[in-house]
């Protein structure tokens, strides 16, 4: 606005909209975190999700979690969701009606689709878990992304821990190689084994495998070494 002499512009604060109409309020997640409960191949695994949006999520918005591959859990149009907050860990679908009590799980696509059933407020935490079955082969934790439709939020890679709680980290051999030093009959033959793992190996297991554990049986065994003379 101008001053009394109509010469100088006086700075003034503008009235802004509220909610999703607020100026430069950009849709996106302010929190997106996912963990798991088990690294054991073929075992049941609870994937726990905690998310919050910087803007209100309105009724009917779809939340899509993708990258959930190499699981044995068959496709299910109503995979149960369980509340992960304090005091309600055994209550299915306890979200204050903010989310449906189940999601649409597509095994081939590796996606879980959720539907918002009650409008949220900015920054409101939604925490839940769902049960899946790990694949049978070891693997590193993949990138898992989240996005929405209905209120468009582009895919964002979810934050994860760096230990065995990293989602879909499955125990197994990353490297498993064996070689020998000679093909000559009757000669001393050095067998070289190279192993690496997707998950940390406990100290007790490493000691037992190295033969330093007294009479303890080896924790990592080899078979098929026939035709040799120890």
Backbone as numpy.savetxt, mean C-alpha at the origin, in Angstrom:
# Nx Ny Nz CAx CAy CAz Cx Cy Cz
-10.56 50.19 -4.31 -11.41 51.38 -4.31 -10.52 52.62 -4.31
-11.10 53.78 -4.73 -10.36 55.04 -4.77 -10.50 55.78 -3.45
-9.50 56.63 -3.13 -9.59 57.44 -1.92 -10.52 58.63 -2.17
-10.60 59.56 -1.18 -11.54 60.68 -1.28 -11.24 61.59 -2.46
-9.97 61.68 -2.85 -9.59 62.54 -3.97 -9.67 61.81 -5.31
-10.07 60.56 -5.26 -10.18 59.74 -6.46 -8.85 59.63 -7.19
-7.77 59.63 -6.40 -6.44 59.58 -7.00 -5.70 58.28 -6.69
-5.92 57.74 -5.52 -5.14 56.57 -5.08 -6.06 55.38 -4.84
-5.62 54.24 -5.33 -6.38 53.01 -5.10 -6.03 52.46 -3.72
-7.04 52.27 -2.90 -6.84 51.73 -1.56 -7.06 50.22 -1.61
-6.09 49.50 -1.08 -6.21 48.04 -1.07 -7.29 47.60 -0.10
-8.06 46.64 -0.48 -9.11 46.11 0.38 -9.23 44.61 0.18
-9.71 43.91 1.17 -9.83 42.45 1.11 -11.15 42.08 0.43
-11.08 41.14 -0.49 -12.26 40.69 -1.20 -12.98 39.60 -0.42
-14.25 39.51 -0.61 -15.03 38.43 -0.02 -14.90 37.21 -0.91
-14.51 36.10 -0.31 -14.31 34.88 -1.08 -15.43 33.88 -0.81
-15.56 32.96 -1.73 -16.54 31.90 -1.53 -16.11 30.94 -0.43
-16.98 30.04 -0.08 -16.68 29.05 0.95 -16.75 27.66 0.33
-16.16 26.70 1.04 -16.19 25.32 0.55 -15.44 25.20 -0.77
-16.03 24.46 -1.70 -15.37 24.27 -2.99 -15.36 25.52 -3.85
-16.11 26.57 -3.43 -16.12 27.83 -4.19 -15.02 28.79 -3.73
-14.26 28.42 -2.70 -13.19 29.29 -2.21 -12.12 29.44 -3.29
-11.64 30.66 -3.48 -10.68 30.95 -4.54 -9.37 30.19 -4.31
-8.89 29.54 -5.39 -7.63 28.79 -5.39 -7.63 27.63 -4.41
-8.80 27.19 -4.04 -8.91 25.96 -3.26 -8.91 24.81 -4.26
-7.78 24.15 -4.41 -7.58 23.14 -5.45 -7.87 21.76 -4.90
-8.67 21.00 -5.62 -9.02 19.65 -5.18 -7.78 18.76 -5.16
-7.60 18.04 -4.07 -6.48 17.13 -3.92 -6.51 16.53 -2.53
-5.68 15.52 -2.32 -5.62 14.86 -1.02 -4.53 15.49 -0.17
-4.89 15.84 1.07 -3.91 16.36 2.01 -3.25 15.24 2.80
-3.86 14.06 2.79 -3.28 12.89 3.43 -3.68 11.67 2.64
-2.70 10.80 2.33 -2.97 9.54 1.66 -1.88 8.55 2.04
-2.25 7.62 2.90 -1.28 6.72 3.52 -1.85 5.32 3.51
-1.00 4.32 3.22 -1.46 2.93 3.17 -0.38 2.02 3.74
-0.81 1.06 4.56 0.11 0.09 5.18 -0.48 -1.31 5.04
0.31 -2.30 5.43 -0.18 -3.68 5.41 0.16 -4.38 6.71
-0.40 -5.59 6.87 -0.19 -6.34 8.11 0.69 -7.57 7.95
0.94 -8.03 6.72 1.67 -9.29 6.55 2.49 -9.29 5.26
3.72 -9.83 5.34 4.56 -10.02 4.16 4.59 -11.48 3.72
3.85 -12.35 4.39 3.92 -13.79 4.14 3.19 -14.15 2.84
3.85 -14.84 1.90 3.18 -15.22 0.66 1.94 -16.08 0.92
0.87 -15.79 0.23 -0.36 -16.59 0.33 -1.17 -16.36 1.59
-0.77 -15.41 2.44 -1.48 -15.21 3.71 -2.47 -14.07 3.59
-3.40 -14.01 4.57 -4.34 -12.90 4.64 -3.58 -11.64 5.03
-3.96 -10.53 4.43 -3.23 -9.28 4.61 -4.23 -8.14 4.72
-4.20 -7.42 5.82 -5.07 -6.25 6.00 -4.36 -5.01 5.47
-4.94 -4.37 4.47 -4.41 -3.12 3.94 -5.18 -1.97 4.59
-4.47 -1.12 5.31 -5.08 -0.02 6.05 -4.82 1.29 5.32
-5.90 2.03 5.06 -5.84 3.28 4.31 -6.28 4.42 5.22
-5.54 5.51 5.17 -5.93 6.73 5.86 -5.83 7.87 4.86
-6.93 8.57 4.65 -6.93 9.64 3.64 -7.74 10.83 4.13
-7.41 11.98 3.57 -8.15 13.21 3.84 -8.05 14.08 2.60
-9.12 14.78 2.30 -9.18 15.64 1.13 -9.08 17.10 1.54
-8.41 17.90 0.71 -8.30 19.33 0.98 -9.61 20.06 0.74
-10.53 19.41 0.02 -11.84 20.00 -0.27 -12.92 19.02 0.16
-14.14 19.47 0.37 -15.21 18.54 0.73 -15.45 17.51 -0.37
-15.64 16.26 0.03 -16.05 15.20 -0.89 -17.57 15.10 -0.81
-18.23 15.28 -1.93 -19.68 15.30 -1.94 -20.24 13.90 -2.18
-21.51 13.75 -1.89 -22.18 12.45 -2.05 -22.09 12.00 -3.51
-21.73 10.74 -3.69 -21.64 10.17 -5.02 -20.25 10.16 -5.61
-19.31 10.91 -5.01 -17.94 10.90 -5.50 -17.36 9.49 -5.35
-16.63 9.05 -6.36 -15.98 7.74 -6.32 -14.50 7.91 -6.01
-14.02 7.15 -5.05 -12.59 7.11 -4.71 -12.04 5.81 -5.28
-10.99 5.91 -6.08 -10.43 4.73 -6.75 -8.99 4.53 -6.29
-8.72 3.37 -5.71 -7.36 2.99 -5.31 -6.87 1.98 -6.33
-5.74 2.24 -6.96 -5.23 1.37 -8.02 -3.79 0.95 -7.73
-3.33 -0.07 -8.47 -2.00 -0.61 -8.27 -1.97 -1.80 -7.34
-3.15 -2.32 -6.98 -3.25 -3.45 -6.04 -3.18 -4.77 -6.81
-2.01 -5.06 -7.37 -1.88 -6.22 -8.25 -1.21 -7.39 -7.54
-1.22 -8.53 -8.21 -0.61 -9.78 -7.75 -1.21 -10.23 -6.42
-2.51 -10.19 -6.35 -3.24 -10.68 -5.19 -4.10 -11.87 -5.59
-4.34 -12.77 -4.63 -5.16 -13.95 -4.91 -6.64 -13.71 -4.65
-6.99 -12.58 -4.05 -8.38 -12.29 -3.71 -9.21 -12.17 -4.99
-10.26 -12.99 -5.14 -11.08 -12.91 -6.35 -11.88 -11.61 -6.40
-12.26 -11.20 -7.61 -13.07 -9.99 -7.76 -14.33 -10.09 -6.92
-14.74 -8.93 -6.36 -15.88 -8.91 -5.45 -16.55 -7.54 -5.55
-17.82 -7.49 -5.97 -18.48 -6.19 -6.08 -18.77 -5.54 -4.73
-18.61 -6.29 -3.65 -18.90 -5.75 -2.32 -17.85 -6.26 -1.33
-16.60 -5.85 -1.50 -15.53 -6.24 -0.58 -15.69 -5.42 0.71
-15.84 -6.08 1.86 -16.10 -5.34 3.11 -14.97 -4.39 3.49
-15.35 -3.23 3.98 -14.42 -2.27 4.56 -14.62 -2.27 6.07
-13.53 -2.11 6.81 -13.59 -2.13 8.26 -12.98 -0.85 8.80
-13.62 -0.29 9.80 -13.16 0.96 10.40 -11.82 0.73 11.09
-10.86 1.63 10.87 -9.53 1.49 11.46 -9.29 2.45 12.61
-10.31 3.19 13.03 -10.15 4.13 14.13 -10.18 3.46 15.47
-9.81 4.18 16.55 -9.79 3.59 17.90 -11.19 3.21 18.36
-11.27 2.03 18.96 -12.52 1.59 19.57 -13.51 0.93 18.63
-13.20 0.90 17.33 -14.15 0.32 16.39 -13.46 -0.61 15.39
-12.33 -1.21 15.81 -11.56 -2.03 14.90 -12.27 -3.26 14.40
-13.30 -3.72 15.12 -14.02 -4.92 14.69 -15.39 -4.59 14.11
-15.63 -3.33 13.85 -16.94 -2.92 13.35 -16.91 -2.73 11.85
-17.64 -3.56 11.07 -17.64 -3.37 9.63 -18.42 -2.13 9.23
-17.88 -1.40 8.26 -18.61 -0.27 7.70 -18.84 0.88 8.65
-18.04 1.04 9.70 -18.25 2.14 10.64 -17.49 3.36 10.15
-18.13 4.23 9.39 -17.50 5.44 8.88 -18.40 6.64 9.08
-19.36 6.55 9.98 -20.30 7.64 10.15 -21.08 7.93 8.89
-21.27 6.87 8.07 -22.01 6.98 6.80 -21.29 7.83 5.76
-20.01 8.09 5.93 -19.27 8.86 4.94 -18.92 8.01 3.71
-18.70 6.72 3.94 -18.40 5.80 2.84 -19.34 4.60 2.92
-19.59 3.99 1.77 -20.31 2.73 1.79 -19.51 1.70 2.57
-20.19 0.71 3.11 -19.54 -0.28 3.96 -18.75 -1.30 3.16
-18.75 -1.20 1.85 -17.98 -2.12 1.01 -17.53 -1.39 -0.24
-16.53 -1.95 -0.90 -16.01 -1.37 -2.13 -16.05 -2.40 -3.25
-15.93 -1.92 -4.46 -15.94 -2.79 -5.64 -14.51 -3.18 -5.99
-14.16 -4.45 -5.76 -12.80 -4.94 -5.97 -12.72 -5.65 -7.32
-11.80 -5.20 -8.18 -11.56 -5.78 -9.49 -10.15 -6.37 -9.49
-10.06 -7.70 -9.44 -8.75 -8.35 -9.33 -7.89 -8.10 -10.56
-8.48 -8.25 -11.77 -7.68 -8.12 -13.00 -7.13 -6.71 -13.17
-7.91 -5.71 -12.78 -7.46 -4.32 -12.89 -6.63 -3.88 -11.69
-6.74 -4.60 -10.56 -6.03 -4.22 -9.35 -6.57 -2.94 -8.74
-7.90 -2.76 -8.80 -8.50 -1.52 -8.30 -9.58 -1.80 -7.26
-9.72 -0.87 -6.34 -10.80 -0.88 -5.36 -11.54 0.46 -5.50
-12.85 0.40 -5.77 -13.67 1.60 -5.94 -14.57 1.79 -4.73
-14.55 2.99 -4.17 -15.36 3.34 -3.01 -16.31 4.46 -3.39
-17.43 4.57 -2.66 -18.39 5.64 -2.94 -18.67 6.44 -1.69
-18.60 7.76 -1.83 -18.91 8.67 -0.72 -20.42 8.74 -0.57
-20.91 8.50 0.64 -22.35 8.51 0.90 -22.79 9.67 1.79
-21.82 10.43 2.28 -22.13 11.61 3.11 -21.01 12.61 2.93
-21.33 13.87 2.72 -20.33 14.89 2.44 -19.34 15.02 3.60
-18.07 15.13 3.26 -17.03 15.31 4.26 -16.67 16.79 4.38
-15.87 17.10 5.37 -15.33 18.45 5.53 -13.86 18.42 5.15
-13.27 19.58 4.77 -11.86 19.61 4.39 -10.96 19.08 5.52
-10.05 18.19 5.16 -9.12 17.66 6.14 -9.66 16.53 6.99
-10.91 16.15 6.79 -11.50 15.09 7.60 -10.85 13.74 7.28
-10.41 13.04 8.31 -9.73 11.76 8.12 -10.73 10.63 7.91
-10.48 9.82 6.90 -11.23 8.59 6.67 -10.23 7.44 6.74
-10.35 6.59 7.75 -9.42 5.49 7.96 -10.19 4.17 7.97
-9.71 3.23 7.20 -10.38 1.93 7.10 -9.36 0.90 6.62
-9.73 -0.38 6.75 -8.89 -1.42 6.17 -9.77 -2.45 5.48
-9.15 -3.19 4.59 -9.83 -4.27 3.88 -8.86 -5.45 3.77
-9.41 -6.65 3.74 -8.60 -7.86 3.77 -8.42 -8.42 2.36
-7.18 -8.76 2.04 -6.84 -9.39 0.76 -5.95 -10.59 1.06
-5.67 -11.39 0.03 -4.76 -12.53 0.16 -3.53 -12.28 -0.71
-2.36 -12.33 -0.09 -1.12 -12.08 -0.82 -0.90 -13.11 -1.92
-0.17 -12.69 -2.96 0.26 -13.63 -3.98 1.29 -14.60 -3.42
1.67 -15.58 -4.24 2.56 -16.65 -3.78 4.03 -16.36 -4.08
4.31 -15.33 -4.86 5.68 -14.97 -5.21 6.09 -13.69 -4.49
7.37 -13.64 -4.11 7.89 -12.45 -3.47 7.90 -11.26 -4.43
7.76 -10.06 -3.89 7.80 -8.86 -4.71 8.10 -7.65 -3.86
8.64 -6.60 -4.51 8.81 -5.31 -3.85 7.47 -4.61 -3.76
7.38 -3.66 -2.85 6.14 -2.90 -2.70 5.93 -2.03 -3.93
4.78 -2.16 -4.62 4.54 -1.34 -5.81 3.98 0.03 -5.44
4.00 0.94 -6.41 3.33 2.23 -6.22 1.82 2.01 -6.24
1.14 2.54 -5.25 -0.32 2.46 -5.18 -0.86 3.88 -5.26
-1.80 4.10 -6.17 -2.31 5.44 -6.44 -3.76 5.58 -6.02
-4.18 6.83 -5.85 -5.57 7.12 -5.50 -6.04 8.32 -6.32
-7.28 8.29 -6.74 -7.88 9.38 -7.51 -9.38 9.38 -7.23
-10.07 10.35 -7.77 -11.53 10.40 -7.61 -12.18 10.74 -8.94
-13.44 10.34 -9.06 -14.29 10.77 -10.16 -15.55 11.38 -9.55
-16.25 12.21 -10.33 -17.39 12.95 -9.80 -16.94 14.30 -9.30
-15.84 14.34 -8.57 -15.09 15.55 -8.24 -13.66 15.19 -8.61
-13.21 15.64 -9.75 -11.99 15.14 -10.35 -10.75 15.48 -9.54
-10.05 14.42 -9.08 -8.72 14.56 -8.51 -7.81 13.61 -9.28
-6.75 14.14 -9.88 -5.86 13.31 -10.67 -5.11 12.32 -9.77
-4.66 11.19 -10.34 -3.99 10.16 -9.52 -2.79 10.69 -8.76
-2.70 10.30 -7.50 -1.55 10.60 -6.66 -1.04 9.31 -6.06
0.29 9.14 -6.02 0.88 7.96 -5.39 0.77 8.10 -3.88
0.29 7.06 -3.23 0.07 7.11 -1.79 1.39 6.96 -1.03
1.45 7.61 0.13 2.61 7.47 1.01 2.57 6.11 1.71
3.75 5.55 1.97 3.85 4.24 2.60 5.02 4.23 3.58
5.02 3.30 4.54 6.20 3.14 5.39 7.33 2.48 4.59
8.53 2.46 5.15 9.69 1.91 4.45 10.10 0.55 4.98
9.30 -0.03 5.89 9.64 -1.33 6.46 8.69 -2.39 5.93
8.52 -3.48 6.68 7.66 -4.58 6.23 6.19 -4.22 6.16
5.83 -3.04 6.63 4.44 -2.59 6.53 4.14 -1.95 5.18
5.15 -1.82 4.32 4.92 -1.26 2.98 3.93 -2.14 2.24
2.89 -1.57 1.65 1.80 -2.36 1.07 2.25 -3.27 -0.07
1.80 -4.52 0.02 2.03 -5.56 -0.99 3.51 -5.91 -1.15
4.32 -5.58 -0.14 5.66 -6.14 -0.05 5.51 -7.59 0.41
5.96 -8.54 -0.41 5.76 -9.96 -0.12 7.13 -10.63 -0.02
7.30 -11.41 1.05 8.58 -12.07 1.29 8.90 -13.09 0.21
10.17 -13.16 -0.14 10.63 -14.12 -1.15 12.03 -13.75 -1.60
12.55 -14.56 -2.52 13.90 -14.33 -3.03 13.87 -13.30 -4.15
14.66 -12.25 -3.99 14.86 -11.29 -5.07 15.88 -11.84 -6.07
16.95 -12.46 -5.53 17.97 -13.13 -6.35 18.18 -14.52 -5.80
18.28 -15.52 -6.69 18.55 -16.90 -6.29 19.37 -17.55 -7.40
20.70 -17.43 -7.28 21.60 -17.90 -8.32 22.61 -18.88 -7.74
23.02 -19.87 -8.55 24.01 -20.86 -8.13 24.92 -21.16 -9.31
26.22 -21.29 -9.04 27.20 -21.59 -10.09 28.31 -22.46 -9.50
29.16 -22.99 -10.37 30.27 -23.85 -9.93 31.57 -23.38 -10.56
32.69 -23.94 -10.04 34.01 -23.50 -10.50 34.63 -24.43 -11.52
34.19 -25.68 -11.62 34.83 -26.62 -12.55 33.86 -27.71 -12.97
34.10 -28.25 -14.17 33.32 -29.40 -14.65 34.17 -30.66 -14.63
35.42 -30.56 -14.20 36.34 -31.70 -14.28 36.01 -32.76 -13.23
35.93 -34.05 -13.62 35.66 -35.13 -12.67 36.77 -35.21 -11.61
36.39 -35.48 -10.39 37.34 -35.68 -9.31 38.02 -34.43 -8.80
37.71 -33.28 -9.33 38.33 -32.04 -8.88 37.48 -31.36 -7.80
38.13 -30.59 -6.94 37.40 -29.80 -5.96 36.56 -28.75 -6.70
35.30 -28.71 -6.39 34.36 -27.84 -7.10 33.73 -26.87 -6.10
33.94 -25.61 -6.31 33.36 -24.60 -5.42 31.99 -24.19 -5.94
31.00 -24.43 -5.11 29.62 -24.04 -5.45 29.35 -22.67 -4.85
29.02 -21.71 -5.70 28.75 -20.35 -5.25 27.25 -20.06 -5.32
26.70 -19.63 -4.21 25.26 -19.33 -4.12 25.09 -17.85 -3.81
24.24 -17.20 -4.57 23.94 -15.78 -4.35 22.46 -15.63 -4.06
22.15 -15.08 -2.91 20.76 -14.90 -2.50 20.54 -13.45 -2.06
19.40 -12.91 -2.42 18.94 -11.64 -1.84 17.44 -11.75 -1.65
16.90 -10.92 -0.79 15.52 -11.08 -0.36 14.75 -9.76 -0.49
13.44 -9.88 -0.63 12.59 -8.70 -0.69 12.36 -8.10 0.70
12.50 -8.92 1.74 12.28 -8.43 3.10 13.52 -8.71 3.92
13.76 -7.96 5.01 14.92 -8.21 5.86 14.89 -9.61 6.46
16.07 -10.23 6.55 16.19 -11.55 7.16 16.59 -11.37 8.62
15.82 -11.94 9.56 16.17 -11.79 10.98 17.56 -12.32 11.28
18.22 -11.70 12.27 19.58 -12.10 12.66 19.65 -13.56 13.03
18.64 -14.07 13.74 18.65 -15.47 14.16 18.68 -16.40 12.96
17.96 -16.02 11.88 17.93 -16.84 10.68 19.29 -16.82 9.99
19.94 -15.67 9.93 21.24 -15.56 9.29 22.29 -16.38 10.04
22.27 -16.35 11.39 23.23 -17.13 12.18 23.03 -18.62 11.94
21.78 -19.08 11.95 21.51 -20.50 11.74 21.96 -20.93 10.35
21.79 -20.10 9.37 22.14 -20.45 8.00 23.65 -20.49 7.80
24.40 -19.69 8.58 25.84 -19.64 8.41 26.54 -20.79 9.11
25.80 -21.59 9.89 26.42 -22.70 10.60 27.03 -22.28 11.91
26.83 -21.06 12.34 27.43 -20.57 13.59 26.52 -20.79 14.78
25.40 -21.45 14.56 24.43 -21.60 15.62 24.51 -22.93 16.34
25.70 -23.53 16.41 25.84 -24.80 17.10 25.15 -25.92 16.35
24.28 -26.66 17.05 23.59 -27.79 16.45 22.28 -27.40 15.78
22.02 -26.13 15.66 20.76 -25.70 15.06 20.69 -26.14 13.60
19.50 -26.56 13.19 19.32 -26.95 11.80 19.36 -25.71 10.92
19.94 -25.83 9.71 19.98 -24.67 8.80 18.57 -24.15 8.52
18.44 -22.85 8.51 17.13 -22.25 8.26 16.87 -22.09 6.77
17.94 -22.07 5.95 17.79 -22.04 4.49 18.43 -23.31 3.96
17.66 -24.14 3.29 18.14 -25.43 2.82 18.22 -25.51 1.32
19.14 -26.31 0.81 19.28 -26.57 -0.62 18.99 -28.04 -0.87
18.40 -28.35 -2.00 18.13 -29.73 -2.37 18.49 -29.92 -3.84
18.64 -31.17 -4.25 18.95 -31.47 -5.64 20.43 -31.52 -5.95
21.30 -31.39 -4.93 22.76 -31.45 -5.16 23.20 -32.90 -5.20
22.84 -33.62 -6.23 23.18 -35.04 -6.35 24.45 -35.21 -7.19
25.10 -36.35 -7.02 26.28 -36.65 -7.82 27.57 -36.06 -7.28
27.55 -35.51 -6.07 28.74 -34.93 -5.49 29.27 -35.83 -4.38
30.55 -35.70 -4.10 31.21 -36.46 -3.03 31.68 -35.47 -1.99
30.96 -35.30 -0.87 31.31 -34.27 0.11 32.75 -34.43 0.62
